[in-house]
């Protein structure tokens, strides 16, 4: 086999390798897009459940205000309440309570992440992150997790009232 034939074969192998790499990249992008779509569906379902649970909590704990959270940090809800603690002979003291649950945006790691933060009367009581891979995601376990976090906050808040 002469040099020109070997050169043509080398070029053909290079083109074939390039085509295979391009095909693999397209397949990877497609699966990443599929994961993004799945994440979006889970995020929507979970953020609606967060909203429902938090609004029900507001019905039982007067003084809290509910806000929808939509942004680059995630989607979900936030409860806020500011109180003034008055003690005779002392200056008034501000006491704030916050409770926030968000589902983080999609990232290439392809996980669904629930971030929970809670503060009762200026004291942090909750700061948790729970996550599962999108392709193994169990919606029911996360719905239960949301329920448990709301119940935990309600109990902790009620202890200090």
C-alpha positions, 0 to 999 in steps of 0.5 A, a space after each residue: 500500500 503506497 503513501 497516498 492510499 494510507 493517507 486517504 485511509 487516515 483521513 477517512 478514519 479521522 472523518 469517521 471518528 469526528 462523525 461518531 463524536 458528533 453523534 455522541 454529543 447530540 445524543 448526550 445533549 438530547 438526554 440532557 434536554 430530556 432530564 431538564 424537561 423531567 426536572 421542570 415537571 418535578 419542580 412544578 409539582 413540588 413547588 405547587 405542593 409547597 405553596 399549598 402546604 404553606 398557605 394552609 400553615 398560614 391559616 393556622 398561624 395568624 400573622 404570617 404572610 405568604 410569598 411565592 418565590 420565583 427566581 434564579 435560586 429556585 421556585 417555592 414559597 416563603 412565610 414571614 412574620 415580624 413581631 415586637 417583643 415588649 418588656 417593661 423597662 427595656 427597649 422594644 426588641 424585634 423578633 422575626 420568623 421566616 420559613 422558606 422552601 424552594 426547589 433549585 433550578 436545573 443544573 448539569 448534575 441533573 438532581 432535584 434539590 429541595 432547600 428548606 430554611 426556617 427561623 423562629 424569633 431570630 433563631 435558625 431552626 432549619 437549614 436542610 437540603 434534600 436531593 435525588 437524581 432526576 432519573 431516579 426521582 420519587 415524587 411521593 417521597 419528596 411530597 412527604 418531605 415537604 409535609 414533614 418540614 412544614 409540620 416541623 416548622 409549625 411545631 417549633 414555632 408553636 413551642 416559642 409562642 
